[in-house]
């Protein structure tokens, strides 16, 4: 009987040890998956999502509006619009924003376009060159968006300014 108790105890001890190894192996796999997931989150956290939006109803007269390229512009997939005065509109990181224009070049006098926009979460710089002068002025250039966390996104722009 004594040997039976010793044998049974040894069996339980071995079985428990195996379960612990299995559990710790599962924890390693889970933590690896978590690290993988957090890497994905961190990679997308640094990216600024620039989305197209319909032309703002708030803009009544003169304006500048841009898309990422000529095809998107013709399809009215705008990523930026302003009222050629004090307010710029964009959809960033899933939110439609109305932001203050800090400075803007005179489109009629200059061959180059320059705009600076700031909000609490973003600092935006628009730079472009005039490519065509008709009733409205066509521009091509780049837009750079910065967030306080150091994230920077640069995208090409194509669009027009006019009244």
C-alpha positions as CSV (number, residue, x, y, z in Angstrom):
1,X,0.0,0.0,0.0
2,X,2.9,2.3,0.9
3,X,4.4,1.8,-2.6
4,X,1.0,2.5,-4.2
5,X,0.8,5.9,-2.4
6,X,4.4,6.8,-3.4
7,X,3.7,5.7,-7.1
8,X,0.4,7.7,-7.2
9,X,2.1,10.8,-5.7
10,X,4.9,10.6,-8.2
11,X,2.4,10.3,-11.0
12,X,0.4,13.4,-9.8
13,X,3.6,15.4,-9.4
14,X,4.7,14.5,-13.0
15,X,1.3,15.2,-14.4
16,X,1.1,18.6,-12.7
17,X,4.6,19.5,-14.0
18,X,3.5,18.7,-17.5
19,X,0.4,20.9,-17.2
20,X,2.6,23.8,-16.0
21,X,4.8,23.4,-19.1
22,X,1.8,23.3,-21.3
23,X,0.3,26.4,-19.7
24,X,3.6,28.3,-19.8
25,X,4.0,27.4,-23.5
26,X,0.5,28.7,-24.1
27,X,1.4,32.0,-22.3
28,X,4.4,32.4,-24.5
29,X,2.3,32.0,-27.6
30,X,-0.3,34.4,-26.3
31,X,2.3,37.0,-25.4
32,X,3.9,36.7,-28.8
33,X,0.5,37.3,-30.4
34,X,0.0,40.3,-28.2
35,X,3.4,41.7,-29.1
36,X,2.5,41.2,-32.8
37,X,-0.8,43.0,-32.3
38,X,0.8,45.9,-30.5
39,X,3.3,46.3,-33.3
40,X,0.5,46.6,-35.8
41,X,-1.2,49.2,-33.6
42,X,2.0,51.2,-33.2
43,X,2.7,51.1,-36.9
44,X,-0.8,52.5,-37.7
45,X,-0.7,54.9,-34.8
46,X,2.1,56.9,-36.6
47,X,0.1,57.1,-39.8
48,X,-2.2,60.0,-40.5
49,X,-5.3,59.0,-42.4
50,X,-6.3,61.6,-45.0
51,X,-9.8,60.8,-46.4
52,X,-11.8,62.4,-49.2
53,X,-15.0,64.3,-48.4
54,X,-17.8,66.2,-50.2
55,X,-17.2,69.8,-51.0
56,X,-18.1,71.8,-47.8
57,X,-21.5,73.6,-47.9
58,X,-20.0,76.3,-45.7
59,X,-17.9,77.6,-48.7
60,X,-20.1,80.0,-50.8
61,X,-17.8,81.9,-53.1
62,X,-14.0,81.9,-53.6
63,X,-12.2,78.8,-52.7
64,X,-9.3,76.4,-53.1
65,X,-9.8,72.7,-53.2
66,X,-7.5,69.8,-53.8
67,X,-7.5,66.1,-54.4
68,X,-4.5,63.7,-54.3
69,X,-4.3,63.6,-58.2
70,X,-6.0,64.7,-61.3
71,X,-8.2,61.6,-61.6
72,X,-9.5,62.1,-58.0
73,X,-10.0,65.8,-58.6
74,X,-12.1,65.1,-61.6
75,X,-14.1,62.5,-59.5
76,X,-14.6,65.2,-56.8
77,X,-12.7,63.2,-54.2
78,X,-11.3,66.3,-52.4
79,X,-8.9,66.0,-49.4
80,X,-8.7,69.7,-48.8
81,X,-10.9,72.8,-49.3
82,X,-10.7,76.3,-48.0
83,X,-12.8,79.5,-48.3
84,X,-9.8,81.5,-49.6
85,X,-9.8,83.4,-46.4
86,X,-9.8,82.0,-42.9
87,X,-11.1,78.4,-42.8
88,X,-9.8,75.2,-44.2
89,X,-11.7,71.9,-44.2
90,X,-10.2,68.3,-44.2
91,X,-11.1,64.8,-43.0
92,X,-8.2,63.5,-40.9
93,X,-8.1,60.3,-38.9
94,X,-11.8,59.8,-39.4
95,X,-12.9,63.3,-38.3
96,X,-14.1,66.2,-40.5
97,X,-12.3,69.3,-39.3
98,X,-12.7,73.0,-39.8
99,X,-9.4,74.7,-39.1
100,X,-7.9,78.2,-39.1
101,X,-5.8,79.3,-42.0
102,X,-2.7,81.0,-40.5
103,X,-1.3,82.3,-43.7
104,X,-2.1,82.1,-47.4
105,X,-0.3,83.4,-50.5
106,X,-2.1,85.6,-53.0
107,X,-3.0,83.2,-55.8
108,X,-3.5,85.9,-58.4
109,X,-0.1,87.5,-58.0
110,X,2.1,84.5,-57.2
111,X,3.1,81.5,-59.4
112,X,3.5,79.5,-56.2
113,X,0.8,78.5,-53.7
114,X,1.6,78.5,-50.0
115,X,-0.8,77.9,-47.1
116,X,-0.3,77.2,-43.4
117,X,-3.1,75.8,-41.3
118,X,-3.1,74.9,-37.6
119,X,-5.5,73.2,-35.2
120,X,-5.0,71.7,-31.8
121,X,-3.9,68.3,-33.3
122,X,-2.4,69.1,-36.7
123,X,-0.1,71.5,-38.4
124,X,-0.6,71.5,-42.2
125,X,1.5,73.1,-44.9
126,X,0.4,73.3,-48.5
127,X,2.9,74.1,-51.3
128,X,2.2,74.2,-55.0
129,X,3.0,75.6,-58.4
130,X,0.6,77.1,-60.8
131,X,0.2,74.8,-63.8
132,X,-2.6,76.5,-65.7
133,X,-4.3,79.9,-65.6
134,X,-7.8,80.1,-66.8
135,X,-11.0,81.2,-65.0
136,X,-9.7,79.2,-62.1
137,X,-6.0,78.6,-61.3
138,X,-4.8,75.0,-61.4
139,X,-2.1,73.9,-59.0
140,X,0.1,70.9,-58.3
141,X,2.1,70.4,-55.2
142,X,2.4,68.7,-51.9
143,X,0.6,68.8,-48.5
144,X,2.5,68.0,-45.3
145,X,0.6,67.2,-42.1
146,X,2.3,67.0,-38.7
147,X,0.9,65.8,-35.4
148,X,2.3,66.7,-31.9
149,X,3.5,63.1,-31.5
150,X,5.9,63.7,-34.4
151,X,3.9,61.8,-37.0
152,X,4.3,63.4,-40.5
153,X,2.3,62.5,-43.6
154,X,3.1,64.0,-47.0
155,X,0.8,63.6,-50.0
156,X,0.7,65.1,-53.5
157,X,-2.1,67.5,-54.3
158,X,-3.8,68.6,-57.5
159,X,-6.6,71.2,-57.6
160,X,-7.7,74.7,-58.2
161,X,-8.3,78.1,-56.6
162,X,-10.8,80.6,-57.9
163,X,-14.0,82.5,-57.5
